[in-house]
Amino acid sequence: MKIIILGAGQVGSNLAEHLVREGNDLTVVDIDGDKLAALQDRFDLRTVQGQASHPSVLRQAGANDADMLVAVTLNDETNMVACKLAGTLFNIPTKIARIRAVDYMRHPKLFGPEHFGVDHVIAPEQEITDYLRKLIDYPEALQVVDFGGGRARLVAVRARAGGPLVGHELRNLQKHLPGLDARVAAIFRRDRTIVPEGRTVIQDNDEIFFIAATENIRAVMKEMRRGDKSVRRVMIVGGGNIGQRLAKNLEDVYEVKLIDHNKKSTARLAEVLKRTLVLTGDATDEDLLLQENVEDMDVFCALTNDDEDNIMASLLAKRLGARKVIALINRASYVDLLQGGEIDIALSPAQATIGPLLTHIRRGHMAVVHSLRRGAAEALEAVVHGDARASKLTGRRIEQVDLPEGVTIGAILRGQQVLIAHHDSVIESDDHLILFVPNKRLIPKVEKLFSVGMSFF
């Protein structure tokens, strides 16, 4: 596929890395020549330096015969104008725009074909806010992702000694949870993938991915760990777009404190946030954190634009007694170093945004794509098409499907039903299959499974 990416920032660079490795023909456009040079040094792609919304720059980038344009610059207006030009002047079939301003998102008609012609809108701040909310709602989880519009969830959790199922075989899960169906999709043990089978024994410190209907998630988590306390108090550091959105999202359910160093920002936030206690100060100040009882916080979220401040504030909060700390980290190298140490969750904004983008880029009919384990693995919700003659899936039991090694089918969404997948489950046309892919290199093989033969047409 021939794809043009506008913007070589964190999101654009992260997306370029994913797409180049999957064999796409890629061109990246940015006004910053240094960023483009750094990308060219790392990946096999073309770059064009220039203003992303100028027709001449788009033409130079190959817009005349491109299959897709992904506009992820930091400027919403540039992204929208570029999509309009891509459709009007170059007839590019698919246009995706990153939109940050809430004001634009309140008027979805703006993105319709008669206006800016944006086929798919990605709102990074909202994606990250939703992601953080799930991590707060499930404080023992490492990652929580939705399928089927929230009817099913895939959750990553660290098994801890004392959990009812730790030290026992997976097939005992049904004995512990009679009448409740769930499926362990994958186990990572010291960063090595373990394909889950009935006789697989769960060990302390295993990273376990399981899938279940949303209403059953908490019951399954209790099998993996000793009961964790529920969340009551949340402290947020940083009053930017993400910090404000998260506080607004949480304040009706949790006791929320928000700290920002800028007096003008905190004055504005105090007017917008009705139940959140807004404070002016430096979150790396130990005296301030102690004064605000950081040791009583169930979750501490450092969400400023400065990686170092987020890291230091999180480490300090953890040392002072905060139960779970989450830090927003832009630099991918920092995320890998910090995740799972003193900082419970190091969250990359670019990584949290990549799933919605990949949903629209993947071959086959992908309803949802989630990037897992900092981009190393993926979970997909893919739609089955075709009859038994044309499809490799329709009419077959799961045990008959030739899945790539390590790939598992965790659940089937059929209408409004969430059916946990078993070896004898029969796949039907129009089913949505939820698959766990432990290694991204297997994605092309998974996509081929969902291709439909010509006899179907």
C-alpha positions in Angstrom: 0.0 0.0 0.0 1.3 3.5 -0.9 0.8 5.7 2.2 1.7 9.4 2.8 2.3 10.4 6.5 2.1 14.1 7.2 4.1 14.9 10.4 7.3 13.3 11.7 6.6 13.8 15.4 6.1 11.1 18.0 2.8 9.7 16.4 4.0 10.0 12.8 7.4 8.4 13.5 5.8 5.6 15.5 3.3 4.9 12.8 6.1 5.0 10.1 8.0 2.4 12.1 5.0 0.0 12.1 4.1 0.5 8.5 7.6 0.2 7.0 8.2 -3.1 8.8 5.0 -4.4 7.2 6.3 -3.7 3.7 4.3 -0.6 2.8 5.5 2.1 0.4 5.9 5.1 2.7 6.6 8.8 2.3 6.8 11.1 5.3 6.3 14.9 5.0 7.5 17.4 7.6 8.9 21.0 7.8 11.7 19.8 10.1 14.6 18.4 8.0 16.4 17.0 11.1 13.4 14.8 12.0 13.1 13.5 8.5 16.9 12.8 8.3 16.6 10.8 11.6 13.7 8.7 10.1 15.6 8.0 6.9 18.6 6.8 8.9 16.4 4.2 10.7 13.9 3.1 8.0 13.5 2.4 4.3 11.2 5.3 3.4 11.0 8.5 1.3 10.8 11.9 2.9 9.7 15.3 1.6 10.5 18.6 3.5 7.8 21.2 3.2 4.4 22.5 4.4 2.1 19.5 4.6 -1.0 21.3 3.4 0.6 22.8 0.2 -0.5 21.1 -3.0 3.0 21.2 -4.5 4.4 19.4 -1.5 1.6 16.7 -1.6 2.3 16.2 -5.3 6.0 15.8 -4.6 5.2 13.2 -1.9 3.3 11.1 -4.5 -0.3 12.1 -3.9 -1.3 11.4 -7.5 -1.2 7.7 -6.9 -1.3 7.3 -3.1 -3.8 4.9 -1.5 -3.9 6.7 1.8 -3.0 9.9 3.5 -2.5 10.1 7.3 -2.3 13.7 8.6 -0.8 13.6 12.1 0.9 17.0 12.3 0.5 19.0 15.6 -1.8 21.5 13.8 -5.4 20.5 13.4 -6.0 23.0 10.6 -3.1 21.7 8.6 -4.4 18.2 8.9 -7.9 19.1 7.8 -6.8 21.2 4.8 -4.4 18.4 3.7 -7.3 15.9 3.8 -9.5 18.3 1.7 -6.8 18.7 -0.9 -6.0 15.0 -0.9 -9.6 14.3 -1.9 -10.3 17.3 -4.2 -7.0 17.5 -6.1 -5.6 14.0 -5.9 -8.6 11.7 -5.3 -6.8 9.8 -2.6 -9.3 7.1 -1.4 -8.7 7.2 2.3 -7.9 10.2 4.4 -7.2 10.1 8.2 -6.7 13.2 10.3 -5.4 13.7 13.8 -7.6 16.3 15.6 -6.8 17.6 19.1 -9.2 20.5 19.6 -12.4 19.6 21.5 -14.1 22.4 19.6 -13.7 20.7 16.3 -14.8 17.3 17.7 -18.1 18.8 18.8 -19.0 19.4 15.1 -18.5 16.0 13.3 -20.3 17.4 10.2 -17.1 19.4 9.5 -15.3 16.2 8.6 -17.9 15.0 6.1 -17.3 14.7 2.3 -19.0 18.0 1.6 -16.6 19.8 3.9 -13.1 18.7 4.8 -13.5 15.1 3.5 -11.9 13.3 6.4 -12.7 9.6 6.3 -11.5 8.8 9.8 -10.7 11.1 12.7 -8.2 10.2 15.4 -8.3 12.2 18.7 -5.1 11.3 20.6 -5.9 13.1 23.9 -9.2 11.4 24.1 -7.7 8.0 23.3 -5.2 8.4 26.1 -7.8 9.7 28.5 -10.0 6.6 27.8 -6.9 4.4 28.2 -6.0 6.0 31.6 -9.6 5.7 32.9 -9.6 1.9 32.3 -6.2 1.6 34.2 -7.7 3.5 37.1 -11.0 1.5 37.1 -8.9 -1.7 37.1 -5.9 -0.7 39.3 -4.3 -4.1 39.2 -4.2 -4.2 35.3 -1.2 -3.5 33.1 -3.4 -2.9 30.1 -7.1 -2.9 29.3 -8.5 -2.8 25.8 -12.1 -3.0 24.5 -13.7 -5.0 21.7 -17.3 -5.1 20.3 -18.0 -1.5 21.5 -17.0 -2.5 25.1 -18.9 -5.8 25.3 -15.6 -7.7 25.7 -12.2 -6.8 27.1 -8.7 -8.1 26.9 -6.8 -7.4 30.1 -3.1 -7.9 31.0 -2.4 -8.6 34.6 0.7 -9.6 36.6 0.1 -12.9 38.4 1.1 -12.6 42.1 1.9 -15.3 44.7 -1.2 -15.9 46.7 -3.6 -15.6 43.8 -6.0 -18.6 43.8 -4.9 -19.8 40.4 -1.1 -19.2 40.8 0.7 -22.5 40.9 -2.2 -24.3 39.3 -3.1 -25.5 35.8 -5.1 -23.2 33.6 -7.9 -25.8 33.2 -8.7 -25.2 36.9 -10.0 -21.7 35.9 -13.4 -23.1 35.1 -13.6 -24.9 38.5 -12.8 -21.6 40.3 -15.4 -19.7 38.2 -18.4 -22.0 37.6 -20.8 -20.5 35.1 -18.4 -17.8 34.1 -16.5 -18.2 30.8 -13.0 -16.6 30.2 -10.0 -17.5 28.1 -6.3 -16.9 28.7 -5.0 -15.7 25.3 -1.3 -15.5 26.1 1.3 -15.7 28.8 4.6 -13.9 28.9 7.2 -15.4 31.2 10.5 -13.4 31.4 9.5 -11.9 28.1 9.1 -15.3 26.5 5.7 -16.2 25.0 4.0 -19.2 26.5 1.2 -20.6 24.4 -1.6 -21.3 27.0 -2.9 -24.9 27.2 -5.0 -26.6 29.8 -2.0 -28.1 31.6 0.0 -24.8 31.6 0.8 -23.8 35.2 0.6 -20.1 36.1 3.7 -18.9 37.9 4.3 -15.9 40.1 5.2 -12.8 38.0 3.7 -14.2 34.7 2.2 -11.5 32.5 -1.2 -12.9 31.6 -3.5 -11.7 28.9 -7.1 -12.9 29.3 -10.4 -12.1 27.6 -13.9 -12.2 28.9 -17.2 -10.4 28.7 -16.7 -7.0 30.4 -19.0 -7.8 33.3 -16.8 -10.8 34.2 -13.4 -9.1 34.2 -13.1 -8.4 37.9 -14.0 -12.0 38.9 -11.3 -13.4 36.6 -8.7 -10.9 37.9 -9.2 -12.1 41.5 -8.1 -15.5 40.3 -4.7 -14.2 39.2 -3.9 -12.0 42.3 -4.8 -11.5 45.9 -7.6 -9.0 46.2 -6.4 -5.5 45.5 -8.1 -2.5 47.1 -10.5 -0.5 45.0 -9.6 3.0 44.0 -11.0 6.1 45.9 -8.3 8.8 45.6 -6.5 9.9 42.5 -3.8 12.6 42.1 -3.1 14.1 38.7 0.0 16.1 37.8 -0.3 18.4 34.8 -3.2 20.5 33.8 -2.8 20.2 30.0 -5.3 18.7 27.6 -4.9 15.2 29.0 -4.8 16.1 32.6 -7.9 18.2 32.4 -9.8 15.6 30.4 -8.9 12.9 32.8 -9.9 14.9 35.9 -13.2 15.8 34.3 -13.8 12.2 33.4 -13.0 11.0 37.0 -14.3 13.7 39.3 -17.9 12.4 39.6 -16.7 9.0 40.8 -13.3 9.5 42.5 -11.7 12.0 44.9 -9.4 13.9 42.5 -6.5 16.3 43.2 -4.8 18.1 40.3 -1.4 19.8 40.6 0.0 22.2 38.0 2.8 24.7 38.3 1.2 27.5 36.2 -1.1 29.9 38.2 -3.1 31.0 35.2 -3.7 27.3 34.2 -4.9 26.4 37.7 -7.2 29.4 37.9 -8.8 28.3 34.6 -9.0 24.7 35.7 -10.6 25.6 39.0 -13.5 27.1 37.0 -13.8 24.2 34.6 -13.5 21.3 37.1 -16.4 21.3 39.6 -15.3 18.6 42.1 -11.6 18.4 41.6 -9.3 20.1 44.1 -6.9 22.2 41.9 -3.5 23.1 43.4 -0.6 25.3 42.2 2.8 23.9 42.8 5.7 21.7 41.7 4.9 17.9 41.9 8.6 17.1 42.3 8.5 19.0 45.6 8.5 16.4 48.4 7.0 18.8 50.9 4.0 19.6 48.7 3.3 15.9 48.1 3.5 15.1 51.8 1.3 18.1 52.6 -1.3 16.8 50.1 -1.2 13.2 51.6 0.3 11.5 48.5 0.7 8.4 50.7 -3.1 8.0 50.7 -3.4 8.1 46.9 -4.5 4.9 45.2 -3.4 6.1 41.8 -0.8 8.9 41.0 -0.7 10.0 37.3 2.1 12.3 36.0 0.8 13.8 32.8 2.9 16.9 32.0 4.6 17.5 28.7 8.0 16.9 30.3 9.3 13.3 30.5 11.9 14.1 33.2 9.3 15.8 35.4 6.9 12.9 35.0 9.6 10.4 35.9 10.8 12.2 38.9 7.3 13.0 40.3 6.3 9.4 39.8 9.4 8.0 41.5 9.0 10.4 44.4 5.2 9.6 44.8 6.0 5.9 44.8 8.7 6.3 47.4 6.3 8.4 49.6 3.6 5.7 49.5 1.3 6.1 46.5 -0.1 2.7 45.7 0.1 2.8 41.8 1.9 5.3 39.7 1.5 6.0 36.0 3.8 8.3 34.0 3.2 9.7 30.5 6.5 9.2 28.7 7.1 10.5 25.1 10.5 8.9 24.5 10.1 5.2 23.7 13.5 4.3 25.0 12.5 5.7 28.5 9.3 3.6 28.4 11.2 0.3 28.0 13.6 1.2 30.8 10.9 2.3 33.3 7.9 0.0 32.8 7.4 -2.4 35.6 10.0 -1.0 37.9 9.3 1.6 40.5 6.9 3.1 38.0 4.0 0.7 37.6 3.0 1.8 34.1 5.0 4.0 31.7 2.6 5.1 29.0 3.7 6.3 25.6 1.1 8.7 24.0 2.2 7.6 20.5 1.8 3.9 21.4 -1.7 4.5 22.8 -2.7 6.2 19.6 -1.3 3.7 17.1 -4.1 1.1 17.5 -6.9 3.4 16.1 -4.6 4.3 13.1 -3.7 0.7 12.4 -7.4 -0.2 12.4 -7.9 1.8 9.3 -4.7 0.7 7.6 -4.7 -3.1 8.1 -5.6 -5.3 5.2 -8.8 -7.4 5.7 -11.8 -6.1 7.5 -10.4 -5.1 10.9 -13.0 -3.6 13.3 -10.4 -2.9 16.0 -6.7 -3.1 16.4 -4.9 -2.7 19.7 -1.1 -2.4 20.1 0.1 -4.4 23.1 3.4 -4.8 25.1 4.8 -1.5 23.8 4.2 -2.4 20.2 5.6 -6.0 20.2 2.2 -7.7 20.1 -1.3 -6.9 18.8 -4.9 -7.8 19.6 -7.3 -7.7 16.6 -11.1 -7.8 16.1 -11.5 -9.0 12.6 -14.7 -9.8 10.6 -15.2 -13.1 8.9 -16.7 -12.9 5.3 -17.6 -15.4 2.7 -19.1 -18.9 2.7 -17.4 -22.2 3.4 -16.1 -22.4 -0.2 -14.5 -19.0 -0.3 -13.3 -18.5 3.3 -10.6 -20.2 5.3 -12.7 -19.7 8.4 -16.4 -20.0 7.8 -17.9 -23.3 8.8 -14.8 -24.5 10.5 -14.1 -25.4 14.1 -11.4 -23.4 15.7 -9.2 -26.5 16.0 -9.4 -26.9 12.2 -8.1 -23.4 11.5 -4.4 -23.2 10.5 -3.4 -20.4 12.9 0.2 -19.1 12.8 2.3 -20.3 15.7 1.4 -18.6 18.9 -1.7 -16.8 17.6 -4.9 -17.6 19.5 -8.6 -16.9 19.0 -9.9 -15.7 22.3 -13.5 -14.9 21.7 -16.2 -14.7 19.0 -18.6 -11.7 18.9 -21.8 -12.9 17.2 -24.5 -10.3 17.1 -24.8 -9.1 20.8 -23.3 -12.3 22.1 -19.8 -12.7 23.5 -18.8 -16.3 23.0 -15.5 -17.4 24.6 -13.6 -19.5 22.0 -13.1 -23.2 22.6 -11.5 -25.8 20.3 -14.9 -27.0 19.1 -16.4 -23.5 18.5 -17.7 -23.2 14.9 -17.0 -20.0 13.1 -19.8 -18.4 11.1 -19.8 -15.7 8.4 -20.1 -12.2 9.8 -18.6 -13.3 13.2 -16.1 -10.9 14.7 -13.1 -12.9 15.9 -10.8 -11.5 18.7 -7.3 -12.7 18.1 -4.1 -12.3 20.1 -0.9 -12.0 17.9 2.2 -12.3 20.1 4.6 -11.1 17.4 3.8 -8.4 14.8 5.7 -10.3 12.2 2.8 -12.7 12.1 0.3 -10.0 11.1 0.4 -10.7 7.3 -0.3 -14.4 7.9 -3.3 -13.4 10.0 -4.6 -11.0 7.4 -4.5 -13.8 4.8 -6.7 -15.9 7.0 -9.5 -13.3 6.5 -9.1 -13.0 2.7 -12.0 -14.1 0.6 -11.6 -16.3 -2.5 -13.0 -15.1 -5.9 -15.7 -17.8 -5.8 -17.5 -15.7 -3.1 -18.0 -12.9 -5.7 
